Structures are given as structure tokens and as C-alpha cells.
Amino acid sequence: MRIGRLAPLLAAGVTATLVPALAPAQASAAEPLGKFAAQKPAWHRCDASQPAAFQCATIKVPLDYSRPDGKTIKLAVSRLKTSVPGKRHGALLFNPGGPGGEGLDMPAMMKDVLPKKVREQYDLIGFDPRGVGRSTPVTCGLTGAEQNSEHPYKAETFSRDVKWARTVADKCRAKGGDKLPYITTRNTARDMDVIRAVLGEKKLSYLGYSYGTYLGAVYAQMFPQRTDRFVLDSSVDPARIWRGMIQIWASGTEPAFTRWTKWTAQHHRTYKLGTTPAQVRKTFWDLVARADRTPIDNGGQKFTGDDIRAGLRPVFFSPKYAAEVVVELKKAAAGHGSSRHSLLPPGVRQAPRWASAKAGSGAQPPADNGSAAFWSVLCGDTAAWSHDPEQYRRDAIRDKAKYPLYGDFGSNITPCAFWDKPAEPVTKVDNKVRLLTVQNQWDSQTPLASGLGMHRALRGSRMVYVKGGEGHGVYGGDPRSCADSNVNAYLSTGKLPATDVTCKPSGRQGLGVKPPFVQ
């Protein structure tokens, strides 16, 4: 998910034959169907603004892997080949997160992030996942308002929330019903294996951020014998797919909020928000109550208490920045808001993401593509969504009391309550594939409990844990950091650390220092 609405202040601060690949034990026996593996992509320069060496192509994959002779869809793939053939180890595929994040541009981004000793070993491979960007993009025909997925629970507005959720599901079914059931993580993992085969690789190496960690873990579960050097950065807990990953934003934020109150009380001379954590907490909730009575005007925009709760949720993971934002909100509430910039960026809040990539050039996907792909994956990956609206009401009431900052947002109804039954069961991630996970302690989008859940599920993994580290996305934020050095060592040698690694953040790490494509 993007920190989106507060960005201006931040700136200031397949089985053997791919038929049907339903069982992990079947998935590593042989190559995919010959007609897909034997494709010869027509590589061409991606864009005149990019180096000639950055090449793009389109390949075909089955829409439904259980019917490989049926409909196909297009998959946009990119590459930046190593110029040191004698040192080449293989292909390194990237995913920036999402669901709904475009990854076609990632090789061009990563070439300056990876150190020379790593870069010269790999062809860097990017792709837009199925249904996303330039890979047969899906759409539901959603309006801007319908893409707003953050709905606080209120008794008087719950019927509207139910109507919104039903409308989104109905529009998605009507607009893309033939494709949406197949826009899932398992099918994207199968697509990754087709990419591997088309490239002529026996195994695939991978670097995935946020949602990309779950995609990587599912690939490792389905294709363990084809999994080479995999790095999962800022991990989704596979046991929480998917409602639990939205709810964890509520439970995971409360410790960060408590930490913020303590830090801010210790810096009262600077921020004047309270001399004790209790006073700081009261200052914030008084501000929320004030905005609920009369929305706070800042820069021509008006913000309710719900806007503040939702907008500040990810910000509390960086105490200094959060204190600065609350100070500005207080000024705005007193009529002294700045007209030069808005505390919360204009526009409708987009569908939540665990990350997203900068879009490249070329034909643009439908305006609601990110939201359509997001809900397709969340609702299509698992049947563990209640279809009873009253269940969501009860959960939202419970969690608003338990997690005041975001509990009602996290447990309120979603379009998945009205989605069709998934085509496949959810993937149980439970294997001993040896790969590396990386996690900051104070990550707002995939909190520490989520990262630890992934580490437990991948019983052969090692974790690099940055104690005190802030921000979503670890690797690529600072080449001097212990996280980067451990990832680089693994990618360049294939050797995992002997044990899990705990280290401190470098001086540059924090909310404002992160990989350029993680937002």
C-alpha cells in the first residue's frame, strides 16, 4: 500500500505439462507444454528514452492452465542482459509488489541498485503480472469513488459500504468475468515458470518485495526444484491470505502508535504535543474528534477524523515524521494551515497495495487496472472470505474497540464478500526451500508479525532482521546496510547465512530511504 495521501509531507521529509499444476509434487517434473516453452520472443528496445540494451517482448501463456489449448493472454516481459558472459549465473526476475504493481521497468531501475559483483552474474528480468499493465490488463470499469477501498465502520453508513462492495464485485464480474477468475497468485507463479522456460533457464532466481514475497513463496511451493536464489523482502504472512493481511494493518499499527507517543513525549520541547505518552495520545485523539465535528481545512482540502486515522496509520511507523504531520494538522485546525501544499494529497484513496512500481511508457492500462487486479487476486486466491455482511459488521465493531486507529477500516466489508468461488484452493506455503527473507522491525505495510509468519512457513529460510529499521522495503535503500550486504552475499554466492541475522539500521535507513520503486 502506498503512503499516498501524505506523500507531499514525506517529500518534505505448471505441472510437468502445466496441466493443471494443482499439486506441488507434480509441478517440478518436466518443462511446461512445448508450445509455450518453445516461444521465441521478438526482443526490441523498450523505449527510445531507455538504453538500447533494455529490451522488451511479449509472450503468450494460457488463461486457464487446466485448459492449455484454450484461450491465451499476453505477458509483457523485459530484460537487461549481463555484459559479462563468463560470470553469468542465470536470470534474476523481479516483482515490486501489489497485487497490481507493474514490474516491466524494474530491470532498468535495479541495474543501479545491484552492486557490480551481483549485476554481472544475472540477466535482469522484469514483467507485468497477468492482468496488470501491459499484460492483458483487466478492468472493472470502476469510478474513482468506487476505487476507494478504505471504509470506516459506522452503523449509519454500513449499508452504503455493503452496496459499494456488492457494486464493485458485480461490475468486475460483468466487465471481466471471463478473465478475473484466473488473475491469481498461483497462475502468476505458473507464468513465472513459463518465463523461465522461454529464457532457457533450468532454475530461476528472484527478488520480490511485499506482495512479491507471497508470489515468490508460492512459486517455491509449486516449483521447488526450479527455485534458485530467492530473496523475499518485507514479507506477507501466507497464513493471513488475504483478509488477515488487511487486518494486520490495524493490529500492527498499535505498537507503532504507542512507540510514537513515547518518542514524541520525549521531544516535547520540539513538538509541544505532550510531556507524557498519555498526553500525546490525548492530543492526537482530540484532533481526530475535532476533525469529526468540523473537518480540518488545509490548503483547500477538508479532512475528517476518519481521513486522519487512515492517512496517518502508516506514518506512525516513523515517529519524527508522524510528529511533524500532527503538528501541521494542529496548525491547520487552528486556522494556520499552509496553502502551499496539502497535508493529504488530493484525489480518491486508491485500492490498498503492498507496493507498486513506476509505470513505464507505452499504452496505458485502464484507469482502474490496479484496483481490478488487486481485488481479482485477493478474492480469487482464497475462499476464506465470509459472504455474510453481518460478520463484517461484528468484526468491525470488535476491532474498532480493540484497535482504535484502524480496526474498523481493516475489518469492514470488501468486494470479496460477493465474489465468485475461487477456481483453486489457497496455496499452503510449507516447505524447506533455502531462501532469504529480509524484514524491517517497523514496517507499516507488512508488519514484523507478518514477516515472521513467512519465515516460519519457509522452514529452510534464513531471515535478516533489521531491528529498529523503519519503512516498507529494505534491500536497495542503503548499500552500506547490513541487510544489503547479506542480500548481496547470497545473490552472488548462493550461500545463506549460517543462522538468522539481526542487525541495526544504518544512519540513512528510515521512511524516506527505500528502494525507488517501493511506495
VOLUM-672702 format. One record per residue (C-alpha): residue number from 1; x, y, z. Coordinates in steps of 0.1 Angstrom, whole numbers, plus 2048, in hexadecimal, padded with zeros to 3 digits. Last residue first. Layout:
// residues N
 pakol   x   y   z
   NUM   X   Y   Z
...
//
This chain:
// residues 519
 pakol   x   y   z
   519 83C 821 7E8
   518 856 807 7DF
   517 864 80F 7BC
   516 881 826 7C8
   515 88D 80D 7E2
   514 88B 81D 804
   513 898 83B 817
   512 87D 853 822
   511 86C 83D 83C
   510 88D 833 84C
   509 8B0 827 844
   508 8CB 841 83F
   507 8DC 83C 861
   506 8DF 817 85B
   505 8C5 801 86B
   504 8D0 7E8 886
   503 8D6 7C3 881
   502 8C6 7A1 887
   501 8D1 785 870
   500 8C1 762 870
   499 8DB 747 870
   498 8F6 739 858
   497 8EF 756 840
   496 8E3 748 81F
   495 8FC 73F 803
   494 8F1 745 7DF
   493 912 757 7D9
   492 909 779 7C8
   491 8E4 77A 7D2
   490 8EC 76F 7F6
   489 908 787 7FB
   488 8F4 7A4 7EC
   487 8D7 79C 803
   486 8ED 79C 822
   485 8FE 7BC 818
   484 8DD 7CD 810
   483 8CE 7C4 832
   482 8EE 7CE 844
   481 8EB 7F1 836
   480 905 803 822
   479 8F3 7FF 801
   478 8D5 813 80F
   477 8B1 80F 804
   476 8B7 7F4 7EB
   475 8AB 7D8 801
   474 892 7E2 81D
   473 870 7E9 80F
   472 855 7F9 825
   471 863 811 83E
   470 875 811 860
   469 892 7FC 86D
   468 894 7F9 892
   467 89F 7D6 891
   466 8A8 7CD 86D
   465 8A0 7A8 86A
   464 8B2 794 850
   463 8A0 773 84F
   462 8AB 751 844
   461 894 739 832
   460 892 713 833
   459 871 713 847
   458 860 72B 830
   457 83F 72D 844
   456 851 73A 863
   455 863 756 84F
   454 842 760 83F
   453 832 764 861
   452 84F 777 86E
   451 84B 790 852
   450 826 794 85A
   449 82D 799 87F
   448 846 7B4 875
   447 82D 7C9 863
   446 827 7C5 83D
   445 81A 7E7 834
   444 826 7FD 851
   443 849 7EE 855
   442 859 7F6 877
   441 86F 7D8 87D
   440 87C 7D7 85A
   439 87C 7B5 849
   438 891 7A1 830
   437 88B 77C 826
   436 8A5 766 816
   435 89F 744 805
   434 8A5 71F 80C
   433 886 70C 802
   432 87A 6F9 820
   431 855 6FB 819
   430 833 706 828
   429 820 71F 814
   428 7FC 713 811
   427 7EF 720 7F0
   426 7CA 72A 7F1
   425 7B2 712 7E0
   424 7AB 717 7BB
   423 791 727 7A4
   422 786 73F 7C0
   421 761 741 7C7
   420 751 761 7B9
   419 756 782 7CB
   418 73B 792 7E1
   417 74D 793 802
   416 76D 798 7EE
   415 761 7BB 7E6
   414 76B 7C6 809
   413 759 7CA 82B
   412 769 7DB 848
   411 785 7C9 85C
   410 7A3 7DF 854
   409 790 800 854
   408 780 7F8 875
   407 7A1 7F0 885
   406 7B4 80E 879
   405 7BD 825 896
   404 7A7 817 8B0
   403 7B5 7F3 8B0
   402 7A0 7DF 8C9
   401 781 7F5 8C9
   400 782 7FA 8A3
   399 78A 7D5 8A1
   398 76A 7C9 8B1
   397 754 7E1 89E
   396 765 7D7 87D
   395 762 7B2 885
   394 73D 7B4 88C
   393 736 7C8 86D
   392 74C 7B1 858
   391 739 793 864
   390 718 7A5 85D
   389 721 7A7 839
   388 721 781 836
   387 735 774 819
   386 754 76E 82F
   385 775 76E 81D
   384 78B 74F 821
   383 785 744 7FC
   382 7A8 74D 7F3
   381 7BD 75A 7D6
   380 7A0 768 7C2
   379 795 783 7DA
   378 7B7 792 7E1
   377 7C3 78C 7BE
   376 7A6 79A 7AB
   375 7A2 7B6 7C4
   374 7C5 7C3 7BD
   373 7C3 7BD 798
   372 7A3 7D2 796
   371 7B1 7ED 7AD
   370 7D2 7F0 799
   369 7BF 7F0 778
   368 7A7 80B 782
   367 7B4 825 769
   366 7B6 80C 74E
   365 7DA 804 743
   364 7F0 81E 733
   363 7FF 817 710
   362 824 81D 710
   361 83C 82A 72A
   360 843 81B 74C
   359 82F 81C 76C
   358 842 821 78C
   357 83F 802 7A2
   356 826 7FA 7BD
   355 827 7EE 7E1
   354 811 7DC 7FB
   353 7F3 7EC 7EA
   352 7D2 7F9 7F7
   351 7B9 803 7DC
   350 7BD 828 7D6
   349 7B4 845 7EC
   348 7A1 85E 7D8
   347 7B2 87D 7CD
   346 7C6 899 7DE
   345 7E5 893 7F2
   344 7E2 894 818
   343 7F4 8AF 82B
   342 7EE 8C6 80E
   341 807 8DE 800
   340 80C 903 7FC
   339 7ED 90E 80E
   338 7FC 906 82F
   337 7E5 901 84C
   336 7E2 91C 867
   335 7BD 919 86F
   334 7C1 908 890
   333 7B8 8E6 880
   332 7D3 8ED 866
   331 7ED 8F3 882
   330 7E3 8D3 893
   329 7E6 8C0 872
   328 809 8CE 86D
   327 813 8C3 890
   326 804 8A0 889
   325 819 89E 869
   324 839 8A7 87A
   323 833 88E 896
   322 82D 873 87B
   321 84E 87B 86A
   320 861 878 88A
   319 850 858 895
   318 853 844 874
   317 83C 827 878
   316 821 840 880
   315 81F 849 85B
   314 80D 829 851
   313 7EE 831 865
   312 7F0 856 85F
   311 7D9 857 840
   310 7C0 83F 84D
   309 7BB 84F 86F
   308 7BE 872 860
   307 7A4 86B 846
   306 78D 85C 860
   305 791 87B 875
   304 785 88F 857
   303 79B 8A2 83F
   302 792 8C1 82A
   301 7A7 8CC 80D
   300 7AD 8F0 803
   299 7D1 8F0 80F
   298 7C7 8E3 831
   297 7A4 8E3 83E
   296 79C 8CD 85B
   295 77A 8BC 85A
   294 763 8C9 876
   293 755 8B0 88F
   292 76A 892 883
   291 788 8A9 87F
   290 786 8B3 8A4
   289 782 88F 8AE
   288 7A1 886 89B
   287 7B5 8A3 8AA
   286 7A9 899 8CD
   285 7B6 876 8C4
   284 7D8 883 8BC
   283 7DC 89A 8DA
   282 7CF 87E 8F1
   281 7EA 866 8E4
   280 804 881 8EA
   279 7F7 887 90D
   278 7F8 861 915
   277 81B 85E 907
   276 826 87A 91F
   275 832 89D 919
   274 819 8A5 8FE
   273 817 8B1 8DA
   272 830 8CD 8DD
   271 843 8C2 8BE
   270 867 8CD 8C6
   269 867 8D0 8EC
   268 850 8B2 8EE
   267 86B 89B 8DF
   266 869 880 8FA
   265 843 881 8F7
   264 846 87C 8D2
   263 85B 85D 8D6
   262 843 84E 8EF
   261 824 856 8DA
   260 835 849 8BB
   259 83D 828 8CB
   258 819 824 8D5
   257 80E 82B 8B1
   256 827 811 8A4
   255 81A 7F8 8BC
   254 7F6 800 8B0
   253 7FF 7FE 88B
   252 804 7D9 889
   251 7E1 7D0 896
   250 7D1 7E8 87D
   249 7E7 7E1 85E
   248 7E4 7BC 868
   247 7BF 7BE 85E
   246 7C8 7C3 839
   245 7E0 7A5 83A
   244 7C7 790 84D
   243 7AE 795 831
   242 7C5 785 818
   241 7D7 76E 81D
   240 7E1 76F 842
   239 7F3 74E 844
   238 809 758 827
   237 817 775 83C
   236 821 790 823
   235 846 798 825
   234 85B 7B7 823
   233 876 7AB 80B
   232 876 787 7FE
   231 897 77E 7EE
   230 898 75E 7D9
   229 8B8 74E 7CB
   228 8AE 72F 7B8
   227 88A 721 7B7
   226 885 709 79B
   225 885 6EA 7B1
   224 86C 6FB 7C9
   223 852 702 7AE
   222 830 705 7BE
   221 83C 70E 7E1
   220 859 724 7D4
   219 841 735 7BC
   218 828 73B 7D9
   217 844 74A 7EE
   216 84E 761 7D1
   215 82B 76D 7CD
   214 828 772 7F2
   213 848 786 7F2
   212 83C 79A 7D4
   211 81F 7A7 7E9
   210 83B 7BA 7FC
   209 85A 7BA 7E7
   208 867 79E 7D1
   207 88A 795 7C6
   206 88D 775 7B2
   205 8A4 75B 7A4
   204 896 741 78C
   203 8A2 71E 783
   202 8A8 70A 764
   201 8A9 729 74F
   200 8A1 72A 72A
   199 891 74D 72B
   198 871 73E 71E
   197 872 725 73B
   196 877 73F 756
   195 85C 755 747
   194 845 736 748
   193 84E 731 76C
   192 845 755 774
   191 824 750 763
   190 81E 733 77A
   189 824 74A 798
   188 80C 762 788
   187 7F2 746 787
   186 7F7 73E 7AC
   185 7F5 763 7B5
   184 7D4 768 7A4
   183 7C5 779 786
   182 7B4 75A 779
   181 791 760 787
   180 793 784 779
   179 797 77A 755
   178 774 770 749
   177 762 786 763
   176 774 7A5 757
   175 759 7C0 754
   174 73B 7AF 763
   173 74D 79D 77F
   172 761 7BC 787
   171 742 7D2 787
   170 730 7BA 79E
   169 74D 7B7 7B6
   168 751 7DD 7B8
   167 72B 7E2 7BC
   166 729 7C8 7D8
   165 745 7D9 7EC
   164 736 7FC 7E6
   163 713 7F0 7F1
   162 721 7E0 810
   161 734 801 818
   160 714 814 812
   159 701 7FD 82B
   158 71D 804 844
   157 719 829 843
   156 702 82F 861
   155 713 814 876
   154 735 823 870
   153 753 80E 865
   152 76F 821 854
   151 772 819 82E
   150 793 818 81D
   149 78F 809 7FB
   148 78B 828 7E6
   147 78A 81A 7C3
   146 765 81E 7C1
   145 76A 844 7C6
   144 781 845 7A7
   143 768 833 792
   142 76C 80E 78C
   141 76A 7FF 769
   140 775 7DD 776
   139 795 7DC 762
   138 7AF 7C1 75A
   137 7CF 7C7 749
   136 7DB 7AE 72F
   135 7FF 7B1 73B
   134 807 7D5 734
   133 7FE 7E2 756
   132 7F0 7C6 76B
   131 7D9 7A9 762
   130 7F5 790 762
   129 814 79D 775
   128 827 7B9 763
   127 84A 7AB 75E
   126 86E 7B2 766
   125 88E 79E 761
   124 8B2 7A7 769
   123 8CB 790 758
   122 8E1 787 774
   121 905 783 780
   120 912 7A5 776
   119 8F8 7B7 78C
   118 902 7A4 7AC
   117 927 7AD 7AD
   116 91F 7CF 79E
   115 908 7D9 7BA
   114 8E2 7D8 7B4
   113 8D0 7F9 7B8
   112 8DA 809 798
   111 8CF 7EC 782
   110 8B0 7E9 798
   109 89D 805 788
   108 8A2 7FA 764
   107 89B 7D6 76E
   106 87B 7E2 780
   105 86A 7F3 763
   104 853 7D6 75A
   103 848 7D1 77F
   102 826 7E0 781
   101 815 7DD 7A3
   100 7F2 7D0 7A4
    99 7F4 7B9 7C2
    98 809 7CC 7CB
    97 82E 7C5 7CD
    96 84D 7CF 7BA
    95 854 7AE 7A9
    94 876 7A5 79B
    93 885 788 788
    92 8AB 780 789
    91 8B6 76B 76D
    90 8D6 755 76E
    89 8F9 752 77C
    88 90C 767 763
    87 931 76D 76B
    86 93F 764 749
    85 922 776 738
    84 92B 798 746
    83 914 7B1 735
    82 8F7 7A5 749
    81 8D6 7A7 736
    80 8BB 7C1 73E
    79 89A 7B1 73A
    78 875 7B8 736
    77 855 7A4 735
    76 831 7AD 72C
    75 819 78F 72F
    74 7FE 78A 716
    73 7DF 774 71C
    72 7D6 752 70E
    71 7B4 742 70A
    70 7B1 71C 709
    69 7CB 701 701
    68 7DB 705 723
    67 7BA 6FE 734
    66 7C3 6F7 759
    65 7DB 714 755
    64 7BF 72C 74F
    63 7C9 74C 73D
    62 7E5 738 72E
    61 805 74C 728
    60 811 760 70A
    59 831 774 707
    58 837 799 702
    57 85A 7A9 6FF
    56 86E 7C5 70E
    55 893 7CF 70D
    54 8A9 7E6 722
    53 8CA 7E4 70F
    52 8BF 801 6F9
    51 8BF 817 718
    50 89D 826 721
    49 88E 847 714
    48 888 836 6F2
    47 873 81B 703
    46 874 7F6 708
    45 88D 7EE 6ED
    44 883 7CE 6DD
    43 882 7A9 6E5
    42 86C 794 6CE
    41 867 777 6E6
    40 86E 754 6DA
    39 854 73E 6E9
    38 85E 71A 6EF
    37 853 719 714
    36 830 722 70A
    35 82C 709 6ED
    34 83E 6EF 700
    33 827 6ED 71E
    32 83B 6F4 73D
    31 85B 6E3 745
    30 85E 6C5 75B
    29 857 6B6 77D
    28 857 6D5 793
    27 832 6DD 796
    26 824 6BB 79E
    25 82D 6BB 7C3
    24 81F 6DE 7C7
    23 7FC 6D2 7BD
    22 7E5 6E7 7A7
    21 7FC 6EA 789
    20 7DF 6E4 771
    19 7ED 6DB 758
    18 80C 6F0 756
    17 81D 6D3 745
    16 833 6C6 761
    15 81E 6DB 778
    14 81A 6FD 774
    13 86A 895 82F
    12 85E 8AE 81A
    11 858 893 802
    10 847 881 81E
     9 831 89F 823
     8 827 89D 7FF
     7 821 877 801
     6 806 878 81C
     5 7EA 86B 807
     4 800 851 7F7
     3 810 83D 813
     2 80C 823 7F8
     1 800 800 800
//
